[in-house]
């Protein structure tokens, strides 16, 4: 009996030691570094506030990663004064890029020699809002499927193949959302798992007009028609934007379509407007920047 108890006690001790190794501070720090580098790689850049939200911390990760030469820091003119614009942002160094590419599912052309190519200063607030909302989706149990950078890379390959094959391969996407998130953990009222659902997320801070608006609407509609995603979610702070956009996302609405001329000019195709389908209209929702549904 004593030998059995000793054996049981030894097994418990071994299990505890194993758990300590799995959850050791060193291992957690390594995971944190990998997670942060991959995030910056997928989005191009990030901010101290996003890193703070990622790790639920006091926000010293950015400075630590800069000190360790994994991230490089870029001051932002007007940062801290303009709403939603930080004083600084971070991009990857060569060392940070090496860590990110080891685990990345998609290989992207990330330029560490010219880091400004990895961020668009004119839309910093928009892009950081997209990152913030993506984190909220992740924290609610969803998975970040693709960022706009990843989809742009994939679309460039599709376009190249499509042009080389003279239209015989898959057609490139007409609209790239700000990001795609997939949720596969939802259950119905009986507790049975629901089918996975992919959400196309768009952040609209300023209104689109005329051709740009109609192409925005048809691009999101075609995404559902082609089953690339199942739901359109449009975040905007403007009720006026919602009212205008909803008119086109109404069942039966005639949305303009456009063709590109040999001179690379857009020409409205008056013969073939896109007629908004009920399946698309019903799967398009508008939320404010806090995630509240517009009625």
Secondary structure, DSSP 4 states (H G I P E B T S, - for coil): -HHHHHHHHHHHHHHHHHHHHHT-HHHHHHHHHHHHHHHHHHHS-EEHHHHHHHHTSSS-HHHHHHHTTSEEEEE-TTTTTSTT--SEEEEE-HHHHHHHHHH-SS-----STTGGGG--GGGHHHHHHHHHHHHHHHHTT-EEEEEHHHHHHHHHHHHHHHHHTTS-SPPPPS---SEEEEE---B-TTSPBPPPEEEEEEE-SS---HHHHHHHHHHHHHHHHTTS-SEEEEE-S-HHHHHHHHHHTSTT-EE--EEE-TTS-EEE-TT-PEEPPHHHHTTEEEE-TTSPBP-
